[in-house]
Amino acid sequence: MSKSLMGDKRFWPMFWTQFFGAFNDNVFKNALVILITFKSYTLLGLGADQMVALCGGIFILPFFLFSASAGQIADKYPKHILIFWIKVWEIIVMLIGGAGFIYGNITLLMFSLFLMGLQSTFFGPVKYSILPELVADEELVQGNSLFSMGTFVSILLGTILGGVLIGMESGGAQAVCIAVIIFACIGTLFSKKVQKLVPNDPKIKVNFLIFKPTWDIIKIAKEREGVWNSILGISWFWFLGAALLSIFPIYVKDVIHGPKSLVTVFLALFSIGVAIGSMLCERFSRDRLELGLVPFGSIGMSLFILDLFFVGDFSQFGDFFSISDFLTHTKGVRATFDIFMLSVFAGFFIVPLYTFIQQRSNASKRSRIIAGNNILNALFMVVSSLFLTLLYGMKYSVPQLFLIFGLLNLIVTTYIYFVIPEFLLRFLCMLLSRTLYRLKVFGHEHIPDEEPCVLTCNHVSFVDWFLIASGVKRPIRFVMHYTFFNIPFIKFIFKGAKVIPIASSKENPEILKSAMDEISNALSNGDMVCIFPEGKITGDGELNPFKPGIEKIIERNPVKVIPMTIHGLWGSFFSRKFGRAMSNPLVIPKTIWSKIDLKIHDPIAPEQVSAQDLENFTRDKL
């Protein structure tokens, strides 16, 4: 586990800058919503309920109108300078909003809310695109986990404080005014400490129009399929989250028949759960982007949302007059646990997706891609609100809504995994390396961060490649025998992993030529390729002779070769120790949770590579 970033001067100024920004937004927004609700403010003939709904729309509107410009600006200018002036902007907005609270001027308050949304629109692309520039690649998961945790904790605390201050019997409006100005100033002071950075694309010409730049931003976000589908996954998260947060008050009032304070408990559980899930995500990721957590998160979310449907209604139990009454009831505990756990799994779902976007995006366009993500997020939240309104109009009960959204989450996320099989592959690798086996990797430092290279390894079982993929931090292009592609599910997994099918010259010279061409292309593109030079799985536990193919690969693409050895798999269910592999299930209990070592050895220069020497080296290390 790497050292915590919270004490690192590269990270903590930005963390606290964004923390106090999100905190202050929610102090202001919740105080405004409560003020409108209890003072029954109206504007342009709209009632209090409509005004509360309008608040959400006013805050989100700038994301549609100005995210494209915000993304361009974030790529053009140094981010540390932008952050400071955006925070100064926040102070000005809070001064205007504070005056609105003191004088009870609803027009001024709504205008301030719009300016807050505008300020957040320009801050968003900077906040997420700056992280890969502040921390190392292996620290990126931890950075995103802390950002996500901080955001949801700040939302929770800000919401609570906004309600407490505006609810004061006297001087509530003045207290809100003073608080939001002070917190804006604190955030601005932290922003002055953000590390100095150079612009990503200073030559870009910023287009301040609305529609064409927005469409251009979307096209940039779609350039890399995996990044675009991850953006859709994040947008789906906000679609689902916006719906659930809107349902909770109705759930408490009409289904549970509980006190209003129970809504606050559920909202607090949701925020705390996502924060905890985000931090656990960093722990499970082991300093790397672990895409396997995305299916894990989505499955957990679906199960606990669906269980809220099976909990059913509480009408037969009468009214719950206090939170303690509710939490001492079996169904109450179950519903509370469901809400908490679905939010924990939401943390597992969201952090790897943000990290994936940051890592796989072109650095010079990263801010614009984040801006495109913000546009889609806002759109999905609006569609979520409209969809929920439609379902209410169709007289669906709240438990039925949980059923609908739980099933929708299963369908949508399953579609995502078919579109991006890499997520499913990583999930399978994670299950194998952390449940069936205990994988320990030695020699991580020998794997280069970016340059192309060829990995070699002894071939003991049918799951060698799964464990190697799980243990090595970079994506790998594996070379496997073409007959595996005849197995339907394996074929789907292999295609998702971009496995290269190969055959011997005797079996199929055309497949062999195609494989060598594909290996060459992969190395030319900077990829890492892994081959098993034996050409087959061992039948007696001993190393088979190495084929000369490795020499042909290096002759065509002179790159480093990194030999590896895998230990502990001989005798497992997937090896041939007891005859045909995977034919003796009695072996499983004996080998489950067994220790597997993957040892990554010193790189070999291309001019020193020979099949015989590599075989001798590997044999000595076993």
NUMAR-476297 format. One line per 3 residues: number of its first residue (from 1); for each residue x, y, z of C-alpha. Coordinates in Angstrom, 2 decimals. Example, Ala and Ser with C-alpha at 12.3 -4.5 7.8 and 13.67 -1.06 7.14 Angstrom:
2
1 = 12.30:-4.50:7.80  13.67:-1.06:7.14
This chain:
622
1 = 0.00:0.00:0.00  1.45:3.36:-0.99  1.81:6.26:1.41
4 = -1.36:8.29:1.93  -1.65:11.35:-0.28  -3.42:13.35:2.42
7 = -0.08:14.54:3.81  1.47:15.14:0.38  1.77:18.78:-0.69
10 = 1.09:17.77:-4.30  -2.37:16.57:-3.32  -3.80:18.05:-0.12
13 = -4.21:21.68:-1.36  -6.40:20.50:-4.23  -8.28:18.07:-1.98
16 = -9.24:20.78:0.52  -9.98:23.28:-2.24  -12.56:20.95:-3.79
19 = -13.80:19.80:-0.34  -14.71:23.32:0.79  -16.17:24.11:-2.63
22 = -18.61:21.18:-2.51  -19.27:21.83:1.18  -20.13:25.49:0.58
25 = -22.38:24.73:-2.40  -24.48:22.43:-0.24  -24.65:24.82:2.71
28 = -26.08:27.42:0.33  -28.39:25.10:-1.63  -29.96:23.36:1.37
31 = -30.45:26.65:3.23  -32.14:28.07:0.12  -34.43:25.04:-0.34
34 = -35.51:25.13:3.33  -36.04:28.89:3.17  -38.25:28.56:0.08
37 = -40.19:25.65:1.61  -40.94:27.21:4.98  -41.26:30.85:3.88
40 = -43.42:29.80:0.88  -41.53:32.07:-1.49  -42.95:32.46:-4.99
43 = -41.49:33.77:-8.22  -43.20:34.33:-11.56  -46.36:32.70:-10.18
46 = -44.58:29.45:-9.20  -45.47:27.80:-5.89  -42.98:26.70:-3.25
49 = -42.84:23.07:-4.48  -42.22:24.22:-8.03  -39.59:26.65:-6.80
52 = -37.69:23.83:-5.06  -37.76:21.81:-8.28  -36.65:24.91:-10.20
55 = -33.56:25.23:-7.95  -32.17:21.95:-9.28  -32.76:23.02:-12.87
58 = -31.16:26.44:-12.37  -28.05:24.88:-10.85  -27.69:22.27:-13.63
61 = -28.48:24.62:-16.56  -24.94:26.12:-16.82  -23.49:22.61:-17.28
64 = -25.43:22.36:-20.56  -24.63:25.86:-21.73  -21.01:26.40:-20.75
67 = -19.26:23.06:-20.13  -17.75:23.14:-23.62  -16.16:26.53:-23.01
70 = -15.04:25.42:-19.55  -13.27:22.36:-20.97  -11.46:24.39:-23.62
73 = -10.30:26.96:-21.07  -9.09:24.25:-18.69  -6.90:22.75:-21.45
76 = -5.60:26.15:-22.64  -4.51:27.83:-19.39  -2.48:26.70:-16.33
79 = -4.87:24.95:-13.99  -3.44:26.34:-10.76  -4.20:29.89:-11.96
82 = -7.70:28.92:-13.12  -8.46:27.29:-9.77  -7.52:30.42:-7.83
85 = -9.66:32.76:-9.91  -12.59:30.34:-9.91  -12.42:30.35:-6.10
88 = -12.28:34.17:-6.08  -15.40:33.98:-8.25  -16.99:31.84:-5.52
91 = -16.36:34.58:-2.93  -18.12:37.14:-5.15  -21.07:34.77:-5.70
94 = -21.38:34.15:-1.97  -21.35:37.88:-1.27  -24.28:38.29:-3.68
97 = -26.05:35.23:-2.24  -25.41:36.37:1.31  -27.11:39.66:0.53
100 = -30.04:37.68:-0.85  -30.37:35.77:2.42  -30.13:38.89:4.60
103 = -32.69:40.86:2.62  -34.90:37.86:1.81  -34.63:38.65:-1.91
106 = -35.61:35.48:-3.75  -34.65:36.90:-7.16  -31.13:37.62:-5.93
109 = -30.90:34.16:-4.36  -31.94:32.37:-7.55  -29.47:34.49:-9.55
112 = -26.74:33.50:-7.07  -27.70:29.84:-7.48  -27.26:30.16:-11.24
115 = -23.83:31.77:-10.71  -22.91:28.90:-8.36  -23.82:26.40:-11.06
118 = -21.75:28.40:-13.54  -18.79:28.44:-11.16  -19.09:24.66:-10.66
121 = -19.26:24.21:-14.43  -15.83:25.80:-14.83  -14.37:24.10:-11.77
124 = -15.43:20.55:-12.71  -13.14:19.97:-15.74  -10.19:21.40:-13.82
127 = -10.87:19.32:-10.69  -10.80:15.93:-12.35  -8.30:16.61:-15.14
130 = -5.69:18.07:-12.76  -5.34:14.89:-10.71  -3.18:12.92:-13.22
133 = -0.88:15.97:-13.37  -0.46:16.14:-9.59  0.12:12.48:-8.69
136 = 1.89:9.47:-10.18  -0.04:6.92:-12.20  0.06:4.34:-9.41
139 = -1.39:6.94:-7.01  -4.30:7.86:-9.25  -6.77:5.35:-7.78
142 = -5.98:6.57:-4.26  -6.38:10.19:-5.41  -9.77:9.51:-6.97
145 = -10.88:7.53:-3.93  -10.00:10.43:-1.65  -11.66:12.94:-3.99
148 = -14.84:10.87:-4.10  -14.82:10.35:-0.34  -14.22:14.04:0.28
151 = -16.95:15.10:-2.12  -19.67:12.97:-0.54  -18.63:13.78:3.02
154 = -18.60:17.50:2.19  -22.05:17.20:0.58  -23.36:15.54:3.73
157 = -21.79:18.03:6.14  -22.75:21.02:4.02  -26.35:19.85:3.74
160 = -26.58:19.36:7.49  -24.98:22.71:8.33  -27.15:24.59:5.83
163 = -30.26:23.16:7.46  -29.04:23.89:10.99  -28.08:27.51:10.26
166 = -31.23:28.50:8.36  -33.34:26.75:11.02  -32.05:28.99:13.82
169 = -34.91:30.84:15.53  -33.23:34.19:15.04  -30.36:35.30:12.83
172 = -30.45:32.20:10.60  -30.16:34.12:7.33  -27.27:36.19:8.68
175 = -25.53:33.02:9.91  -25.79:31.45:6.44  -24.44:34.65:4.87
178 = -21.39:34.72:7.14  -20.75:30.97:6.83  -20.76:30.76:3.02
181 = -18.44:33.76:2.71  -16.01:32.37:5.29  -15.92:28.91:3.68
184 = -15.41:30.45:0.23  -12.42:32.37:1.60  -10.99:29.22:3.24
187 = -11.23:27.33:-0.06  -9.54:30.21:-1.87  -6.63:30.17:0.61
190 = -6.10:26.45:-0.04  -6.22:27.07:-3.81  -3.16:29.32:-3.51
193 = -1.16:26.26:-2.44  -2.04:24.15:-5.51  1.09:23.06:-7.36
196 = 2.09:25.19:-10.36  1.41:23.50:-13.68  1.88:24.17:-17.38
199 = -1.12:24.29:-19.77  -1.95:21.14:-21.72  -2.79:22.79:-25.05
202 = -2.00:26.54:-25.01  -2.63:26.88:-28.75  -6.30:25.96:-28.58
205 = -8.72:28.69:-29.68  -11.60:28.92:-27.23  -15.02:29.00:-28.87
208 = -17.56:30.65:-26.57  -20.58:29.62:-28.63  -22.87:27.01:-27.08
211 = -24.08:24.36:-29.50  -21.17:23.72:-31.90  -18.46:23.62:-29.17
214 = -20.69:21.31:-27.12  -21.02:18.93:-30.06  -17.26:19.16:-30.69
217 = -16.59:18.28:-27.05  -18.86:15.23:-27.33  -17.00:14.12:-30.48
220 = -13.67:14.42:-28.65  -15.06:12.34:-25.78  -16.16:9.66:-28.28
223 = -12.72:9.34:-29.93  -11.77:6.44:-27.64  -14.54:3.90:-27.27
226 = -13.55:2.76:-23.78  -13.44:6.34:-22.48  -16.82:7.15:-24.02
229 = -18.47:4.06:-22.57  -16.99:4.87:-19.17  -18.53:8.34:-19.43
232 = -21.86:6.68:-20.16  -21.34:4.46:-17.12  -20.69:7.48:-14.87
235 = -23.71:9.26:-16.35  -25.83:6.21:-15.60  -24.59:6.35:-12.00
238 = -25.87:9.94:-11.72  -29.15:8.95:-13.42  -29.65:6.23:-10.83
241 = -28.39:8.32:-7.90  -30.61:11.30:-8.75  -33.65:9.01:-8.92
244 = -32.91:7.26:-5.61  -32.23:10.50:-3.74  -35.55:11.84:-5.05
247 = -37.38:8.66:-3.98  -36.08:8.57:-0.39  -38.34:11.38:0.97
250 = -41.43:9.76:-0.59  -40.27:6.38:0.71  -40.12:7.72:4.27
253 = -43.43:9.60:4.04  -45.69:7.18:2.12  -44.17:3.73:2.65
256 = -42.40:3.77:6.01  -44.66:6.42:7.60  -41.63:7.66:9.50
259 = -40.44:11.04:10.81  -38.90:13.65:8.50  -35.56:13.22:10.26
262 = -35.37:9.70:8.79  -34.88:11.26:5.34  -31.76:12.97:6.65
265 = -30.55:9.65:8.05  -30.97:7.97:4.66  -29.21:10.82:2.82
268 = -26.40:10.69:5.38  -26.08:6.91:4.95  -25.93:7.33:1.18
271 = -23.11:9.90:1.38  -21.17:7.98:4.04  -21.62:4.71:2.14
274 = -20.23:6.12:-1.11  -17.33:7.64:0.83  -16.55:4.29:2.50
277 = -16.91:2.42:-0.80  -14.53:4.87:-2.45  -11.88:4.30:0.20
280 = -12.33:0.51:0.13  -11.97:0.71:-3.64  -8.49:2.16:-3.18
283 = -7.58:-0.63:-0.75  -8.84:-3.41:-3.06  -7.18:-1.85:-6.10
286 = -3.68:-2.27:-4.64  -2.29:0.94:-6.20  -3.59:0.14:-9.67
289 = -6.67:0.72:-11.77  -8.83:-2.32:-10.94  -11.60:-2.39:-13.52
292 = -12.91:-5.61:-11.99  -14.44:-3.51:-9.22  -16.89:-1.92:-11.69
295 = -18.93:-5.13:-12.26  -18.54:-5.91:-8.55  -20.01:-2.50:-7.70
298 = -22.88:-2.66:-10.17  -23.92:-6.16:-9.09  -23.96:-5.10:-5.45
301 = -25.96:-1.95:-6.23  -28.56:-3.95:-8.12  -28.95:-6.59:-5.41
304 = -29.52:-4.09:-2.61  -31.87:-1.90:-4.68  -33.89:-5.00:-5.54
307 = -33.95:-6.02:-1.88  -35.66:-2.70:-1.08  -38.46:-3.94:-3.33
310 = -38.63:-7.26:-1.45  -38.71:-5.43:1.88  -42.10:-4.14:0.70
313 = -44.22:-1.58:2.54  -44.60:-0.95:6.26  -48.34:-0.18:6.38
316 = -49.18:-3.12:8.65  -46.86:-1.74:11.35  -48.49:1.69:11.70
319 = -46.52:4.93:12.01  -42.92:5.14:13.21  -42.72:8.24:15.41
322 = -38.96:8.22:15.87  -35.80:6.98:14.21  -35.16:4.60:17.12
325 = -38.61:3.02:16.63  -37.75:2.38:12.99  -34.26:1.01:13.68
328 = -35.50:-1.43:16.30  -37.77:-3.07:13.74  -36.39:-5.95:11.66
331 = -37.65:-4.48:8.38  -36.30:-1.08:9.34  -32.83:-2.47:9.94
334 = -32.99:-4.35:6.65  -34.05:-1.28:4.63  -31.40:0.87:6.30
337 = -28.73:-1.75:5.60  -29.83:-1.95:1.94  -29.50:1.82:1.47
340 = -26.09:1.87:3.13  -24.74:-1.11:1.16  -26.01:0.03:-2.23
343 = -24.10:3.27:-1.66  -20.94:1.40:-0.61  -21.07:-0.58:-3.86
346 = -21.69:2.71:-5.71  -18.24:3.79:-4.49  -16.75:0.62:-6.01
349 = -18.54:1.44:-9.27  -17.67:5.12:-9.69  -13.99:5.44:-8.67
352 = -12.49:3.05:-11.29  -14.55:4.70:-14.04  -13.22:8.17:-13.23
355 = -9.69:6.76:-13.02  -10.14:4.95:-16.35  -11.16:8.20:-18.06
358 = -8.18:10.05:-16.62  -5.68:7.35:-17.57  -6.96:6.55:-21.05
361 = -7.71:10.12:-22.21  -5.32:12.11:-24.36  -3.59:14.46:-21.86
364 = -3.95:17.50:-24.15  -7.74:16.92:-24.38  -8.42:15.58:-20.88
367 = -10.21:18.69:-19.55  -12.52:18.79:-22.56  -13.30:15.10:-22.12
370 = -14.16:15.76:-18.45  -16.35:18.64:-19.64  -18.11:16.23:-22.00
373 = -18.63:13.89:-19.06  -20.20:16.76:-17.09  -22.57:17.54:-19.97
376 = -23.71:13.91:-20.17  -24.03:13.67:-16.38  -26.30:16.74:-16.31
379 = -28.37:15.40:-19.21  -28.85:12.01:-17.55  -29.92:13.65:-14.27
382 = -32.55:15.71:-16.09  -33.78:12.62:-17.96  -33.86:10.76:-14.63
385 = -36.12:13.43:-13.16  -38.46:13.29:-16.16  -38.50:9.48:-16.15
388 = -39.30:9.40:-12.43  -42.07:11.94:-12.96  -43.51:9.68:-15.68
391 = -43.41:6.63:-13.39  -45.16:8.55:-10.63  -47.79:9.56:-13.17
394 = -48.31:5.91:-14.04  -49.11:5.26:-10.33  -46.18:2.96:-9.60
397 = -45.58:2.46:-5.90  -42.20:3.23:-4.35  -41.30:-0.48:-3.88
400 = -42.15:-1.01:-7.56  -39.84:1.89:-8.43  -37.02:0.12:-6.60
403 = -37.76:-3.00:-8.68  -37.71:-0.99:-11.93  -34.44:0.81:-11.15
406 = -32.78:-2.34:-9.81  -33.59:-4.27:-13.00  -32.63:-1.30:-15.18
409 = -29.26:-1.15:-13.43  -28.68:-4.84:-14.16  -29.62:-4.41:-17.83
412 = -27.61:-1.23:-18.42  -24.47:-2.40:-16.66  -24.62:-5.82:-18.36
415 = -24.74:-3.95:-21.66  -21.69:-1.91:-20.61  -19.72:-5.09:-19.91
418 = -20.59:-6.54:-23.30  -19.52:-3.28:-24.94  -16.33:-3.10:-22.81
421 = -15.42:-6.75:-22.14  -12.24:-5.53:-20.39  -14.39:-4.76:-17.32
424 = -15.73:-8.32:-17.21  -12.25:-9.74:-17.82  -10.83:-7.74:-14.93
427 = -13.70:-8.93:-12.72  -12.90:-12.57:-13.51  -9.19:-11.96:-12.91
430 = -9.98:-10.34:-9.57  -12.20:-13.23:-8.48  -9.57:-15.78:-9.44
433 = -6.57:-14.03:-7.88  -8.30:-12.94:-4.65  -10.79:-15.69:-3.85
436 = -9.57:-18.98:-5.33  -5.88:-18.15:-4.94  -3.65:-15.78:-2.98
439 = -1.53:-14.09:-5.63  1.68:-12.33:-4.60  3.76:-10.47:-7.16
442 = 7.49:-9.81:-6.93  9.43:-7.44:-9.18  6.78:-4.86:-10.14
445 = 9.59:-2.38:-10.68  10.81:-4.28:-13.75  7.64:-3.45:-15.70
448 = 8.10:-0.18:-17.64  5.36:2.44:-17.34  4.86:2.96:-21.07
451 = 7.44:1.48:-23.45  6.68:-1.69:-25.45  8.13:-5.00:-24.28
454 = 7.57:-8.74:-24.46  6.75:-10.75:-21.35  7.53:-14.47:-21.25
457 = 6.39:-17.03:-18.69  6.38:-20.76:-18.01  3.03:-22.36:-18.85
460 = 1.62:-24.43:-15.97  -2.17:-24.17:-16.27  -5.12:-22.77:-18.20
463 = -5.38:-19.78:-15.84  -1.78:-18.57:-16.04  -2.78:-15.66:-18.19
466 = -5.63:-14.64:-15.85  -3.22:-14.42:-12.94  -0.59:-12.57:-14.96
469 = -3.22:-10.08:-16.12  -4.27:-9.58:-12.50  -0.71:-9.19:-11.21
472 = 0.78:-6.84:-13.81  -0.36:-3.23:-13.61  -0.31:-2.48:-17.35
475 = -2.77:-3.90:-19.90  -1.29:-6.92:-21.71  -1.85:-8.39:-25.17
478 = -1.63:-12.18:-24.70  -0.72:-14.63:-27.46  -2.78:-17.83:-27.15
481 = -3.45:-20.91:-29.27  -6.20:-20.27:-31.83  -8.30:-23.29:-30.75
484 = -9.40:-21.40:-27.60  -11.35:-19.08:-29.88  -13.65:-21.98:-30.74
487 = -15.14:-21.93:-27.20  -18.07:-19.40:-27.20  -17.64:-17.71:-23.79
490 = -13.83:-17.92:-23.89  -13.92:-16.42:-27.38  -15.90:-13.44:-26.07
493 = -13.44:-12.94:-23.17  -10.42:-13.29:-25.47  -11.76:-10.74:-27.92
496 = -12.40:-8.32:-25.09  -8.83:-8.83:-23.86  -7.50:-8.41:-27.42
499 = -5.83:-11.81:-27.24  -3.83:-12.66:-30.36  -4.60:-16.15:-31.76
502 = -1.59:-18.12:-32.97  -0.86:-21.52:-34.54  2.24:-23.41:-35.58
505 = 3.42:-23.30:-39.19  2.32:-26.92:-39.58  -1.18:-26.27:-38.19
508 = -2.02:-23.08:-40.06  0.67:-20.85:-41.62  -1.87:-18.09:-42.33
511 = -2.87:-17.80:-38.66  0.82:-17.78:-37.73  1.61:-14.97:-40.18
514 = -1.41:-12.97:-38.99  -0.33:-13.44:-35.37  3.22:-12.26:-36.04
517 = 1.87:-9.20:-37.86  -0.51:-8.42:-34.99  2.28:-8.82:-32.41
520 = 4.46:-6.46:-34.43  1.65:-3.90:-34.68  0.98:-4.12:-30.95
523 = 4.64:-3.53:-30.08  4.84:-0.68:-32.61  1.87:0.93:-30.84
526 = 3.69:0.77:-27.49  1.74:-2.21:-26.11  3.01:-4.96:-23.86
529 = 2.77:-8.49:-25.30  2.95:-11.73:-23.30  3.83:-15.09:-24.84
532 = 4.34:-18.58:-23.44  7.47:-19.72:-25.34  6.86:-23.40:-24.55
535 = 3.86:-23.25:-26.87  1.85:-25.61:-24.65  0.93:-26.32:-21.03
538 = 3.29:-28.65:-19.18  2.06:-32.22:-18.74  4.57:-33.28:-16.07
541 = 5.32:-30.09:-14.17  8.65:-29.66:-15.97  9.52:-26.85:-18.37
544 = 9.00:-27.69:-22.07  11.60:-26.57:-24.65  11.18:-22.96:-25.79
547 = 10.14:-22.37:-29.41  12.17:-19.99:-31.60  9.21:-17.66:-32.09
550 = 10.52:-15.24:-29.44  13.64:-14.66:-31.55  11.54:-13.87:-34.63
553 = 9.41:-11.41:-32.65  12.46:-9.56:-31.29  14.19:-9.60:-34.67
556 = 11.20:-7.79:-36.16  10.65:-5.49:-33.14  13.84:-5.11:-31.07
559 = 12.31:-4.49:-27.63  13.18:-5.65:-24.13  12.11:-9.09:-23.00
562 = 10.98:-9.44:-19.39  11.03:-13.08:-18.23  8.56:-14.16:-15.55
565 = 8.01:-17.35:-13.61  4.78:-18.46:-11.98  4.89:-20.78:-8.96
568 = 2.24:-22.80:-7.11  -0.18:-23.76:-9.88  1.07:-27.26:-10.59
571 = -1.46:-29.64:-9.07  -4.31:-27.15:-9.25  -7.69:-27.86:-10.86
574 = -6.53:-26.03:-14.00  -3.26:-27.99:-14.45  -2.62:-31.42:-15.98
577 = -1.10:-33.08:-12.92  -4.03:-35.49:-12.55  -4.67:-35.99:-16.27
580 = -6.93:-33.78:-18.34  -7.17:-30.27:-16.85  -10.42:-29.26:-15.13
583 = -11.62:-32.89:-15.02  -11.20:-33.62:-11.30  -13.33:-31.30:-9.10
586 = -12.09:-33.10:-5.97  -8.84:-31.18:-6.40  -10.53:-27.79:-5.83
589 = -10.91:-27.99:-2.00  -7.25:-28.97:-1.69  -5.93:-26.02:-3.68
592 = -8.42:-23.28:-2.86  -6.82:-20.21:-1.31  -3.37:-21.62:-2.11
595 = -0.45:-19.24:-2.46  0.65:-18.34:-5.98  3.83:-16.36:-6.66
598 = 4.44:-14.40:-9.84  8.08:-13.37:-10.09  9.04:-10.69:-12.61
601 = 12.76:-10.79:-13.38  15.28:-8.30:-14.77  14.69:-7.20:-18.39
604 = 16.86:-8.66:-21.14  18.15:-6.36:-23.90  16.89:-7.31:-27.40
607 = 20.39:-8.06:-28.73  20.88:-10.64:-25.95  17.64:-12.56:-26.52
610 = 17.79:-16.21:-27.59  15.22:-18.92:-27.04  17.78:-21.30:-25.53
613 = 19.22:-18.76:-23.10  15.72:-17.67:-22.08  14.76:-21.31:-21.49
616 = 17.85:-21.90:-19.35  17.20:-18.73:-17.35  13.56:-19.68:-16.72
619 = 14.51:-23.24:-15.72  17.01:-21.87:-13.18  14.36:-19.63:-11.61
622 = 11.75:-22.38:-11.14
